[in-house]
Amino acid sequence: MKEEYDFSNGERGKFYHKNATFNLPIYLEPEVESFVAKLAKEQKKI
């Protein structure tokens, strides 16, 4: 690594998207995943 980096030509917010959604990888057992999906569908969260 360099001791110092020059960000003077950097562009702030270049990759910022106000309405972006993030899907975090969560791994569940298949039966738990189907239960959660069913519950979310009933509550209209999907």
C-alpha positions as CSV (number, residue, x, y, z in Angstrom):
1,M,0.0,0.0,0.0
2,K,1.0,3.5,-0.6
3,E,1.8,5.7,2.4
4,E,-0.6,8.4,1.1
5,Y,-3.3,8.5,-1.5
6,D,-4.5,11.5,-3.5
7,F,-8.3,11.9,-3.6
8,S,-8.3,15.6,-4.8
9,N,-9.9,14.6,-8.1
10,G,-12.4,12.3,-6.5
11,E,-16.2,12.7,-7.1
12,R,-18.3,12.6,-4.0
13,G,-21.5,10.6,-4.2
14,K,-20.7,9.1,-7.6
15,F,-22.3,5.7,-6.7
16,Y,-25.0,7.0,-4.3
17,H,-28.6,6.1,-5.2
18,K,-31.3,7.5,-2.9
19,N,-33.8,4.6,-3.4
20,A,-31.3,1.8,-3.5
21,T,-32.3,-1.4,-1.7
22,F,-29.8,-3.8,-0.2
23,N,-30.4,-7.6,-0.1
24,L,-28.1,-9.0,2.5
25,P,-27.3,-12.7,1.9
26,I,-29.0,-14.7,4.7
27,Y,-29.0,-18.4,4.3
28,L,-31.8,-20.3,5.9
29,E,-32.9,-24.0,6.0
30,P,-35.4,-24.5,3.1
31,E,-38.3,-25.1,5.5
32,V,-37.5,-22.0,7.5
33,E,-37.1,-19.9,4.3
34,S,-40.5,-21.1,3.0
35,F,-42.2,-20.3,6.3
36,V,-40.7,-16.8,6.4
37,A,-41.7,-16.2,2.7
38,K,-45.2,-17.4,3.4
39,L,-45.5,-15.1,6.5
40,A,-44.1,-12.1,4.5
41,K,-46.6,-12.8,1.7
42,E,-49.5,-12.9,4.1
43,Q,-48.4,-9.6,5.6
44,K,-47.8,-8.2,2.0
45,K,-44.1,-7.5,2.7
46,I,-43.0,-9.2,-0.6
